[in-house]
Amino acid sequence: MVAKNDPAAAVRESVATLRALEERAARLPLDELREAQFRHDAMAVQRIVRTAPFS
């Protein structure tokens, strides 16, 4: 079966996804991330990245 996607709609959706990701990235607590990175605490970095966008 051939997919019939509207290329313009696909681009709009991709842009919307990227904008949403940018908005969530802007919520990351950079000071906490830097501190966890300085301590080489990968689990803390993962927790911050996973939970920050939802808080």
N, CA, C and O atoms as a Tripos MOL2 file, in Angstrom:
@<TRIPOS>MOLECULE
protein
  220   219    55     0     0
PROTEIN
NO_CHARGES

@<TRIPOS>ATOM
      1 N           0.8420   -1.1720    0.0000 N.3       1 MET1
      2 CA          0.0000    0.0000    0.0000 C.3       1 MET1
      3 C           0.8960    1.2470    0.0000 C.2       1 MET1
      4 O           1.8350    1.3410    0.7910 O.2       1 MET1
      5 N           0.6150    2.1490   -0.8440 N.am      2 VAL2
      6 CA          1.3840    3.3770   -0.9780 C.3       2 VAL2
      7 C           0.8330    4.4240   -0.0010 C.2       2 VAL2
      8 O          -0.3700    4.6800    0.0460 O.2       2 VAL2
      9 N           1.7300    5.0110    0.7640 N.am      3 ALA3
     10 CA          1.3190    6.0740    1.6800 C.3       3 ALA3
     11 C           1.0700    7.3500    0.8890 C.2       3 ALA3
     12 O           1.8190    7.6910   -0.0260 O.2       3 ALA3
     13 N           0.0080    8.0440    1.2590 N.am      4 LYS4
     14 CA         -0.3250    9.2900    0.5660 C.3       4 LYS4
     15 C          -0.2540   10.4250    1.5780 C.2       4 LYS4
     16 O          -1.2730   10.8720    2.1050 O.2       4 LYS4
     17 N           0.9520   10.8770    1.8360 N.am      5 ASN5
     18 CA          1.1620   11.9670    2.7770 C.3       5 ASN5
     19 C           1.3100   13.2850    2.0420 C.2       5 ASN5
     20 O           1.9050   13.3610    0.9670 O.2       5 ASN5
     21 N           0.7630   14.3010    2.6400 N.am      6 ASP6
     22 CA          0.9000   15.6560    2.1190 C.3       6 ASP6
     23 C           2.2660   16.1760    2.5640 C.2       6 ASP6
     24 O           2.4830   16.3610    3.7620 O.2       6 ASP6
     25 N           3.1940   16.4180    1.6320 N.am      7 PRO7
     26 CA          4.5330   16.8620    2.0170 C.3       7 PRO7
     27 C           4.5230   18.1430    2.8580 C.2       7 PRO7
     28 O           5.3030   18.2630    3.8030 O.2       7 PRO7
     29 N           3.6670   19.0810    2.5320 N.am      8 ALA8
     30 CA          3.6090   20.3250    3.3000 C.3       8 ALA8
     31 C           3.1300   20.0570    4.7230 C.2       8 ALA8
     32 O           3.6380   20.6600    5.6680 O.2       8 ALA8
     33 N           2.1680   19.1680    4.8860 N.am      9 ALA9
     34 CA          1.6870   18.8150    6.2230 C.3       9 ALA9
     35 C           2.7790   18.0960    7.0060 C.2       9 ALA9
     36 O           2.9250   18.2990    8.2120 O.2       9 ALA9
     37 N           3.5470   17.2540    6.3140 N.am     10 ALA10
     38 CA          4.6420   16.5510    6.9750 C.3      10 ALA10
     39 C           5.6910   17.5330    7.4910 C.2      10 ALA10
     40 O           6.2080   17.3620    8.5950 O.2      10 ALA10
     41 N           6.0050   18.5490    6.7100 N.am     11 VAL11
     42 CA          6.9690   19.5660    7.1420 C.3      11 VAL11
     43 C           6.4160   20.3510    8.3200 C.2      11 VAL11
     44 O           7.1390   20.6080    9.2820 O.2      11 VAL11
     45 N           5.1400   20.7390    8.2600 N.am     12 ARG12
     46 CA          4.5300   21.4740    9.3740 C.3      12 ARG12
     47 C           4.5770   20.6580   10.6590 C.2      12 ARG12
     48 O           4.8700   21.1920   11.7290 O.2      12 ARG12
     49 N           4.2910   19.3710   10.5530 N.am     13 GLU13
     50 CA          4.3280   18.5010   11.7260 C.3      13 GLU13
     51 C           5.7430   18.3680   12.2670 C.2      13 GLU13
     52 O           5.9450   18.3800   13.4820 O.2      13 GLU13
     53 N           6.7160   18.2440   11.3900 N.am     14 SER14
     54 CA          8.1150   18.1520   11.8140 C.3      14 SER14
     55 C           8.5590   19.4300   12.5200 C.2      14 SER14
     56 O           9.2350   19.3730   13.5470 O.2      14 SER14
     57 N           8.1880   20.5560   11.9820 N.am     15 VAL15
     58 CA          8.5360   21.8380   12.6030 C.3      15 VAL15
     59 C           7.8640   21.9580   13.9680 C.2      15 VAL15
     60 O           8.4890   22.4170   14.9240 O.2      15 VAL15
     61 N           6.6150   21.5550   14.0680 N.am     16 ALA16
     62 CA          5.9010   21.6130   15.3450 C.3      16 ALA16
     63 C           6.5790   20.7210   16.3750 C.2      16 ALA16
     64 O           6.6930   21.0960   17.5420 O.2      16 ALA16
     65 N           7.0250   19.5550   15.9550 N.am     17 THR17
     66 CA          7.7310   18.6470   16.8680 C.3      17 THR17
     67 C           9.0360   19.2710   17.3500 C.2      17 THR17
     68 O           9.3410   19.2270   18.5420 O.2      17 THR17
     69 N           9.8040   19.8500   16.4380 N.am     18 LEU18
     70 CA         11.0660   20.4770   16.8160 C.3      18 LEU18
     71 C          10.8430   21.6590   17.7670 C.2      18 LEU18
     72 O          11.6070   21.8480   18.7130 O.2      18 LEU18
     73 N           9.8130   22.4410   17.5180 N.am     19 ARG19
     74 CA          9.5100   23.5650   18.4100 C.3      19 ARG19
     75 C           9.1220   23.0780   19.7960 C.2      19 ARG19
     76 O           9.5210   23.6730   20.7970 O.2      19 ARG19
     77 N           8.3540   22.0110   19.8630 N.am     20 ALA20
     78 CA          7.9660   21.4480   21.1620 C.3      20 ALA20
     79 C           9.1930   20.9390   21.9090 C.2      20 ALA20
     80 O           9.3070   21.1290   23.1200 O.2      20 ALA20
     81 N          10.1060   20.2960   21.1980 N.am     21 LEU21
     82 CA         11.3350   19.8180   21.8270 C.3      21 LEU21
     83 C          12.1900   20.9900   22.3180 C.2      21 LEU21
     84 O          12.7740   20.9210   23.4000 O.2      21 LEU21
     85 N          12.2630   22.0530   21.5350 N.am     22 GLU22
     86 CA         13.0080   23.2430   21.9550 C.3      22 GLU22
     87 C          12.4140   23.8530   23.2160 C.2      22 GLU22
     88 O          13.1470   24.2650   24.1160 O.2      22 GLU22
     89 N          11.0850   23.9130   23.2820 N.am     23 GLU23
     90 CA         10.4260   24.4620   24.4700 C.3      23 GLU23
     91 C          10.7470   23.6290   25.7010 C.2      23 GLU23
     92 O          10.9990   24.1760   26.7750 O.2      23 GLU23
     93 N          10.7400   22.3240   25.5500 N.am     24 ARG24
     94 CA         11.0450   21.4560   26.6830 C.3      24 ARG24
     95 C          12.5180   21.5510   27.0640 C.2      24 ARG24
     96 O          12.8530   21.5210   28.2490 O.2      24 ARG24
     97 N          13.3850   21.6630   26.0930 N.am     25 ALA25
     98 CA         14.8170   21.8120   26.3860 C.3      25 ALA25
     99 C          15.0880   23.1080   27.1330 C.2      25 ALA25
    100 O          15.9830   23.1660   27.9750 O.2      25 ALA25
    101 N          14.3220   24.1440   26.8300 N.am     26 ALA26
    102 CA         14.5060   25.4280   27.5130 C.3      26 ALA26
    103 C          14.1460   25.3350   28.9870 C.2      26 ALA26
    104 O          14.5670   26.1830   29.7730 O.2      26 ALA26
    105 N          13.3790   24.3270   29.3800 N.am     27 ARG27
    106 CA         12.9950   24.1500   30.7820 C.3      27 ARG27
    107 C          14.0470   23.4080   31.5990 C.2      27 ARG27
    108 O          13.9350   23.3250   32.8220 O.2      27 ARG27
    109 N          15.0540   22.8760   30.9440 N.am     28 LEU28
    110 CA         16.0660   22.1070   31.6720 C.3      28 LEU28
    111 C          16.8350   23.0200   32.6250 C.2      28 LEU28
    112 O          17.2470   24.1160   32.2450 O.2      28 LEU28
    113 N          17.0250   22.5670   33.8550 N.am     29 PRO29
    114 CA         17.7960   23.3550   34.8260 C.3      29 PRO29
    115 C          19.2980   23.2170   34.5320 C.2      29 PRO29
    116 O          19.9450   22.2640   34.9660 O.2      29 PRO29
    117 N          19.8210   24.1660   33.8040 N.am     30 LEU30
    118 CA         21.2020   24.0490   33.3230 C.3      30 LEU30
    119 C          22.2200   23.9750   34.4490 C.2      30 LEU30
    120 O          23.2180   23.2630   34.3340 O.2      30 LEU30
    121 N          21.9800   24.7000   35.5360 N.am     31 ASP31
    122 CA         22.9250   24.6310   36.6590 C.3      31 ASP31
    123 C          22.9910   23.2140   37.2310 C.2      31 ASP31
    124 O          24.0720   22.7110   37.5360 O.2      31 ASP31
    125 N          21.8360   22.5830   37.3720 N.am     32 GLU32
    126 CA         21.8110   21.2040   37.8830 C.3      32 GLU32
    127 C          22.4970   20.2520   36.9030 C.2      32 GLU32
    128 O          23.2330   19.3530   37.3110 O.2      32 GLU32
    129 N          22.2510   20.4560   35.6230 N.am     33 LEU33
    130 CA         22.8930   19.6060   34.6140 C.3      33 LEU33
    131 C          24.4080   19.7630   34.6430 C.2      33 LEU33
    132 O          25.1440   18.7770   34.5970 O.2      33 LEU33
    133 N          24.8660   21.0000   34.7200 N.am     34 ARG34
    134 CA         26.3200   21.2360   34.7500 C.3      34 ARG34
    135 C          26.9530   20.5860   35.9710 C.2      34 ARG34
    136 O          28.0270   19.9910   35.8810 O.2      34 ARG34
    137 N          26.2870   20.7030   37.1070 N.am     35 GLU35
    138 CA         26.8180   20.1100   38.3380 C.3      35 GLU35
    139 C          26.8790   18.5870   38.2210 C.2      35 GLU35
    140 O          27.8780   17.9740   38.6000 O.2      35 GLU35
    141 N          25.8320   17.9850   37.7070 N.am     36 ALA36
    142 CA         25.8260   16.5300   37.5280 C.3      36 ALA36
    143 C          26.9000   16.0990   36.5300 C.2      36 ALA36
    144 O          27.5650   15.0820   36.7280 O.2      36 ALA36
    145 N          27.0640   16.8660   35.4710 N.am     37 GLN37
    146 CA         28.1180   16.5470   34.5000 C.3      37 GLN37
    147 C          29.4940   16.6890   35.1320 C.2      37 GLN37
    148 O          30.3740   15.8590   34.8990 O.2      37 GLN37
    149 N          29.6870   17.7300   35.9290 N.am     38 PHE38
    150 CA         30.9680   17.9430   36.6070 C.3      38 PHE38
    151 C          31.2990   16.7530   37.5140 C.2      38 PHE38
    152 O          32.4550   16.3440   37.6210 O.2      38 PHE38
    153 N          30.2590   16.2020   38.1670 N.am     39 ARG39
    154 CA         30.4480   15.0530   39.0600 C.3      39 ARG39
    155 C          30.5020   13.7370   38.2850 C.2      39 ARG39
    156 O          30.7020   12.6750   38.8760 O.2      39 ARG39
    157 N          30.3230   13.8030   36.9620 N.am     40 HIS40
    158 CA         30.2780   12.5960   36.1140 C.3      40 HIS40
    159 C          29.1710   11.6620   36.5850 C.2      40 HIS40
    160 O          29.3440   10.4440   36.6250 O.2      40 HIS40
    161 N          28.0330   12.2470   36.9420 N.am     41 ASP41
    162 CA         26.8960   11.4990   37.4590 C.3      41 ASP41
    163 C          25.8630   11.3250   36.3480 C.2      41 ASP41
    164 O          24.9220   12.1080   36.2160 O.2      41 ASP41
    165 N          26.0690   10.2770   35.5570 N.am     42 ALA42
    166 CA         25.2100   10.0360   34.3960 C.3      42 ALA42
    167 C          23.7590    9.7910   34.8000 C.2      42 ALA42
    168 O          22.8400   10.1980   34.0900 O.2      42 ALA42
    169 N          23.5500    9.1320   35.9280 N.am     43 MET43
    170 CA         22.1780    8.8520   36.3650 C.3      43 MET43
    171 C          21.4490   10.1420   36.7330 C.2      43 MET43
    172 O          20.2590   10.2810   36.4490 O.2      43 MET43
    173 N          22.1430   11.0780   37.3560 N.am     44 ALA44
    174 CA         21.5270   12.3650   37.6890 C.3      44 ALA44
    175 C          21.1830   13.1370   36.4220 C.2      44 ALA44
    176 O          20.1110   13.7350   36.3270 O.2      44 ALA44
    177 N          22.0850   13.1250   35.4560 N.am     45 VAL45
    178 CA         21.8160   13.8080   34.1850 C.3      45 VAL45
    179 C          20.5820   13.2060   33.5340 C.2      45 VAL45
    180 O          19.7020   13.9320   33.0720 O.2      45 VAL45
    181 N          20.5150   11.8900   33.4980 N.am     46 GLN46
    182 CA         19.3720   11.2190   32.8830 C.3      46 GLN46
    183 C          18.0800   11.5770   33.6130 C.2      46 GLN46
    184 O          17.0630   11.8390   32.9710 O.2      46 GLN46
    185 N          18.1070   11.5910   34.9400 N.am     47 ARG47
    186 CA         16.9140   11.9360   35.7200 C.3      47 ARG47
    187 C          16.4780   13.3690   35.4520 C.2      47 ARG47
    188 O          15.2870   13.6350   35.2850 O.2      47 ARG47
    189 N          17.4310   14.2900   35.4100 N.am     48 ILE48
    190 CA         17.1020   15.7070   35.1510 C.3      48 ILE48
    191 C          16.4610   15.8520   33.7860 C.2      48 ILE48
    192 O          15.4300   16.5120   33.6480 O.2      48 ILE48
    193 N          17.0560   15.2460   32.7880 N.am     49 VAL49
    194 CA         16.5430   15.3600   31.4180 C.3      49 VAL49
    195 C          15.1770   14.6920   31.2970 C.2      49 VAL49
    196 O          14.3120   15.1710   30.5620 O.2      49 VAL49
    197 N          14.9820   13.5900   32.0140 N.am     50 ARG50
    198 CA         13.7070   12.8790   31.9280 C.3      50 ARG50
    199 C          12.5900   13.6150   32.6480 C.2      50 ARG50
    200 O          11.4610   13.6400   32.1600 O.2      50 ARG50
    201 N          12.8770   14.2120   33.7950 N.am     51 THR51
    202 CA         11.7970   14.7750   34.6190 C.3      51 THR51
    203 C          11.5700   16.2790   34.4330 C.2      51 THR51
    204 O          10.4470   16.7440   34.6240 O.2      51 THR51
    205 N          12.5650   17.0280   34.0780 N.am     52 ALA52
    206 CA         12.4310   18.4950   34.0080 C.3      52 ALA52
    207 C          11.3240   18.9630   33.0810 C.2      52 ALA52
    208 O          10.5800   19.8700   33.4550 O.2      52 ALA52
    209 N          11.1740   18.3980   31.9000 N.am     53 PRO53
    210 CA         10.1250   18.9160   31.0030 C.3      53 PRO53
    211 C           8.7080   18.7360   31.5380 C.2      53 PRO53
    212 O           7.7810   19.3920   31.0640 O.2      53 PRO53
    213 N           8.5330   17.8600   32.5130 N.am     54 PHE54
    214 CA          7.1980   17.5760   33.0230 C.3      54 PHE54
    215 C           6.9110   18.2570   34.3510 C.2      54 PHE54
    216 O           5.8370   18.0750   34.9250 O.2      54 PHE54
    217 N           7.8550   19.0340   34.8370 N.am     55 SER55
    218 CA          7.6420   19.6930   36.1250 C.3      55 SER55
    219 C           7.2340   21.1330   35.9390 C.2      55 SER55
    220 O           7.0130   21.8440   36.9190 O.2      55 SER55
@<TRIPOS>BOND
     1     1     2 1
     2     2     3 1
     3     3     4 2
     4     3     5 am
     5     5     6 1
     6     6     7 1
     7     7     8 2
     8     7     9 am
     9     9    10 1
    10    10    11 1
    11    11    12 2
    12    11    13 am
    13    13    14 1
    14    14    15 1
    15    15    16 2
    16    15    17 am
    17    17    18 1
    18    18    19 1
    19    19    20 2
    20    19    21 am
    21    21    22 1
    22    22    23 1
    23    23    24 2
    24    23    25 am
    25    25    26 1
    26    26    27 1
    27    27    28 2
    28    27    29 am
    29    29    30 1
    30    30    31 1
    31    31    32 2
    32    31    33 am
    33    33    34 1
    34    34    35 1
    35    35    36 2
    36    35    37 am
    37    37    38 1
    38    38    39 1
    39    39    40 2
    40    39    41 am
    41    41    42 1
    42    42    43 1
    43    43    44 2
    44    43    45 am
    45    45    46 1
    46    46    47 1
    47    47    48 2
    48    47    49 am
    49    49    50 1
    50    50    51 1
    51    51    52 2
    52    51    53 am
    53    53    54 1
    54    54    55 1
    55    55    56 2
    56    55    57 am
    57    57    58 1
    58    58    59 1
    59    59    60 2
    60    59    61 am
    61    61    62 1
    62    62    63 1
    63    63    64 2
    64    63    65 am
    65    65    66 1
    66    66    67 1
    67    67    68 2
    68    67    69 am
    69    69    70 1
    70    70    71 1
    71    71    72 2
    72    71    73 am
    73    73    74 1
    74    74    75 1
    75    75    76 2
    76    75    77 am
    77    77    78 1
    78    78    79 1
    79    79    80 2
    80    79    81 am
    81    81    82 1
    82    82    83 1
    83    83    84 2
    84    83    85 am
    85    85    86 1
    86    86    87 1
    87    87    88 2
    88    87    89 am
    89    89    90 1
    90    90    91 1
    91    91    92 2
    92    91    93 am
    93    93    94 1
    94    94    95 1
    95    95    96 2
    96    95    97 am
    97    97    98 1
    98    98    99 1
    99    99   100 2
   100    99   101 am
   101   101   102 1
   102   102   103 1
   103   103   104 2
   104   103   105 am
   105   105   106 1
   106   106   107 1
   107   107   108 2
   108   107   109 am
   109   109   110 1
   110   110   111 1
   111   111   112 2
   112   111   113 am
   113   113   114 1
   114   114   115 1
   115   115   116 2
   116   115   117 am
   117   117   118 1
   118   118   119 1
   119   119   120 2
   120   119   121 am
   121   121   122 1
   122   122   123 1
   123   123   124 2
   124   123   125 am
   125   125   126 1
   126   126   127 1
   127   127   128 2
   128   127   129 am
   129   129   130 1
   130   130   131 1
   131   131   132 2
   132   131   133 am
   133   133   134 1
   134   134   135 1
   135   135   136 2
   136   135   137 am
   137   137   138 1
   138   138   139 1
   139   139   140 2
   140   139   141 am
   141   141   142 1
   142   142   143 1
   143   143   144 2
   144   143   145 am
   145   145   146 1
   146   146   147 1
   147   147   148 2
   148   147   149 am
   149   149   150 1
   150   150   151 1
   151   151   152 2
   152   151   153 am
   153   153   154 1
   154   154   155 1
   155   155   156 2
   156   155   157 am
   157   157   158 1
   158   158   159 1
   159   159   160 2
   160   159   161 am
   161   161   162 1
   162   162   163 1
   163   163   164 2
   164   163   165 am
   165   165   166 1
   166   166   167 1
   167   167   168 2
   168   167   169 am
   169   169   170 1
   170   170   171 1
   171   171   172 2
   172   171   173 am
   173   173   174 1
   174   174   175 1
   175   175   176 2
   176   175   177 am
   177   177   178 1
   178   178   179 1
   179   179   180 2
   180   179   181 am
   181   181   182 1
   182   182   183 1
   183   183   184 2
   184   183   185 am
   185   185   186 1
   186   186   187 1
   187   187   188 2
   188   187   189 am
   189   189   190 1
   190   190   191 1
   191   191   192 2
   192   191   193 am
   193   193   194 1
   194   194   195 1
   195   195   196 2
   196   195   197 am
   197   197   198 1
   198   198   199 1
   199   199   200 2
   200   199   201 am
   201   201   202 1
   202   202   203 1
   203   203   204 2
   204   203   205 am
   205   205   206 1
   206   206   207 1
   207   207   208 2
   208   207   209 am
   209   209   210 1
   210   210   211 1
   211   211   212 2
   212   211   213 am
   213   213   214 1
   214   214   215 1
   215   215   216 2
   216   215   217 am
   217   217   218 1
   218   218   219 1
   219   219   220 2
@<TRIPOS>SUBSTRUCTURE
     1 MET1         2 RESIDUE 1 A MET
     2 VAL2         6 RESIDUE 1 A VAL
     3 ALA3        10 RESIDUE 1 A ALA
     4 LYS4        14 RESIDUE 1 A LYS
     5 ASN5        18 RESIDUE 1 A ASN
     6 ASP6        22 RESIDUE 1 A ASP
     7 PRO7        26 RESIDUE 1 A PRO
     8 ALA8        30 RESIDUE 1 A ALA
     9 ALA9        34 RESIDUE 1 A ALA
    10 ALA10       38 RESIDUE 1 A ALA
    11 VAL11       42 RESIDUE 1 A VAL
    12 ARG12       46 RESIDUE 1 A ARG
    13 GLU13       50 RESIDUE 1 A GLU
    14 SER14       54 RESIDUE 1 A SER
    15 VAL15       58 RESIDUE 1 A VAL
    16 ALA16       62 RESIDUE 1 A ALA
    17 THR17       66 RESIDUE 1 A THR
    18 LEU18       70 RESIDUE 1 A LEU
    19 ARG19       74 RESIDUE 1 A ARG
    20 ALA20       78 RESIDUE 1 A ALA
    21 LEU21       82 RESIDUE 1 A LEU
    22 GLU22       86 RESIDUE 1 A GLU
    23 GLU23       90 RESIDUE 1 A GLU
    24 ARG24       94 RESIDUE 1 A ARG
    25 ALA25       98 RESIDUE 1 A ALA
    26 ALA26      102 RESIDUE 1 A ALA
    27 ARG27      106 RESIDUE 1 A ARG
    28 LEU28      110 RESIDUE 1 A LEU
    29 PRO29      114 RESIDUE 1 A PRO
    30 LEU30      118 RESIDUE 1 A LEU
    31 ASP31      122 RESIDUE 1 A ASP
    32 GLU32      126 RESIDUE 1 A GLU
    33 LEU33      130 RESIDUE 1 A LEU
    34 ARG34      134 RESIDUE 1 A ARG
    35 GLU35      138 RESIDUE 1 A GLU
    36 ALA36      142 RESIDUE 1 A ALA
    37 GLN37      146 RESIDUE 1 A GLN
    38 PHE38      150 RESIDUE 1 A PHE
    39 ARG39      154 RESIDUE 1 A ARG
    40 HIS40      158 RESIDUE 1 A HIS
    41 ASP41      162 RESIDUE 1 A ASP
    42 ALA42      166 RESIDUE 1 A ALA
    43 MET43      170 RESIDUE 1 A MET
    44 ALA44      174 RESIDUE 1 A ALA
    45 VAL45      178 RESIDUE 1 A VAL
    46 GLN46      182 RESIDUE 1 A GLN
    47 ARG47      186 RESIDUE 1 A ARG
    48 ILE48      190 RESIDUE 1 A ILE
    49 VAL49      194 RESIDUE 1 A VAL
    50 ARG50      198 RESIDUE 1 A ARG
    51 THR51      202 RESIDUE 1 A THR
    52 ALA52      206 RESIDUE 1 A ALA
    53 PRO53      210 RESIDUE 1 A PRO
    54 PHE54      214 RESIDUE 1 A PHE
    55 SER55      218 RESIDUE 1 A SER
